[in-house]
Amino acid sequence: MSDSPAPQPPLAAATRVVTLGREDDVPGAQVGAPLVLTSTYRAHGDTMYARSGNPTWTAFETALGSLEGGDALVYSSGMGAVSAALSLVPHGGVVVAPDAAYNGVVSTLGQREEAGELTVRRVDVTDTDAVVAALDGATLLWLESPTNPLLEVADLATVLGAARERGVLSVVDNTFATPLLQRPLELGADVVVHSVTKYLSGHSDVVLGAAVTAATEAGRALRDRLLLHRTLHGAIAGPMEVWLALRGLRTLHLRVERAGANALVLAERLRDHPAVERVRHPGWGAIVSIEVMGGPEAADRAADATRVWVNSTSLGGVESQLERRRRIATEPKAVPENLLRLSVGVEDVDDLWRDLDAALRSVL
Ligand SMILES: *Cc1c(COP(=O)(O)O)cnc(C)c1O
């Protein structure tokens, strides 16, 4: 017998979503993650005060960090993580960003531009040459792929590589893909941000965010800056929400697989629907956007006519949701008025189809 155990192959993501963040394997250790509700800790330990650290955060961060291939920090919301990542841009910086993306990000960039804090170069993320051309002299490349809600896909490997060559920091919002379908750090991103509210927690019961940095020297330097920003700005998550997110994460692979399979079937059937002008779906993932015949009023009526699908904002939960995005005043104008964003859930696909089909036919 040899002294050291035989090397084991690395555990698959589907195993790590279940096992990571557990207590150490010692007799009597709890199997569920710790839910630690305290604002302070006895002196002489690693953490003094709960604005800078909490064991429940650590459990979630360990799991998400491993899935993305880096070091994760959890925030009180996706926008908390977005704001932290944007804090990496110095005053007067130049940000290359999608012309249409999550409206909170678009609004934040627009406001900071108006305030004279930074310049934004807006690009069509599907035009790889245009994105690369915009990088010269830029400070930060902000990407979302697929974009919300137009589902445009960027050539991440090429544009992230070009950013790195030019010394431009890059951030990818990976909310729609999840680390199971896309790992931007492996493609050259410096920071990945998430609205944990969506697929990672997956049950429409918490608002949370995360930022993940690469496990490299440069990545760890960024993590230190983001951690300091989180501690000082105070956009910290409640332990209960993080505990719920970790519990939700345990089934991420099952939910992503089922919702993605449902979305493929529905996207295919919707392409032939008489009430649908256009279907957007990149061929993977569980978000499908459709443009409804008859304009925004017809789209609103269709959204109100479903029984199984829920007309509500947000996405990535177990339940199927739909929403006309332009009902929100800050939604980018590039989003068609009659566009419904469908977040396909994990219900029976034929029930989803019958409900949606009937609602769409009711407005013909
Ligand atoms: C929802 C969302 C956000 C914002 O996250 P919150 O948790 O709502 O603050 C950011 N990016 C994308 C792509 C989103 O869908």
PDBQT file of the ligand as one rigid body, heavy atoms in Angstrom, charges set to zero:
ROOT
HETATM    1  C1  LIG A 401     -31.909  40.929 -11.916  1.00  0.00    +0.000 C 
HETATM    2  C2  LIG A 401     -30.632  41.210 -12.591  1.00  0.00    +0.000 A 
HETATM    3  C3  LIG A 401     -29.656  42.036 -11.997  1.00  0.00    +0.000 A 
HETATM    4  C4  LIG A 401     -29.909  42.784 -10.696  1.00  0.00    +0.000 C 
HETATM    5  O1  LIG A 401     -30.003  41.900  -9.614  1.00  0.00    +0.000 OA
HETATM    6  P1  LIG A 401     -30.876  42.202  -8.288  1.00  0.00    +0.000 P 
HETATM    7  O2  LIG A 401     -30.662  40.961  -7.508  1.00  0.00    +0.000 OA
HETATM    8  O3  LIG A 401     -32.285  42.422  -8.740  1.00  0.00    +0.000 OA
HETATM    9  O4  LIG A 401     -30.316  43.420  -7.654  1.00  0.00    +0.000 OA
HETATM   10  C5  LIG A 401     -28.454  42.198 -12.655  1.00  0.00    +0.000 A 
HETATM   11  N1  LIG A 401     -28.217  41.605 -13.831  1.00  0.00    +0.000 NA
HETATM   12  C6  LIG A 401     -29.126  40.811 -14.438  1.00  0.00    +0.000 A 
HETATM   13  C7  LIG A 401     -28.800  40.183 -15.744  1.00  0.00    +0.000 C 
HETATM   14  C8  LIG A 401     -30.365  40.588 -13.838  1.00  0.00    +0.000 A 
HETATM   15  O5  LIG A 401     -31.270  39.812 -14.454  1.00  0.00    +0.000 OA
ENDROOT
TORSDOF 0
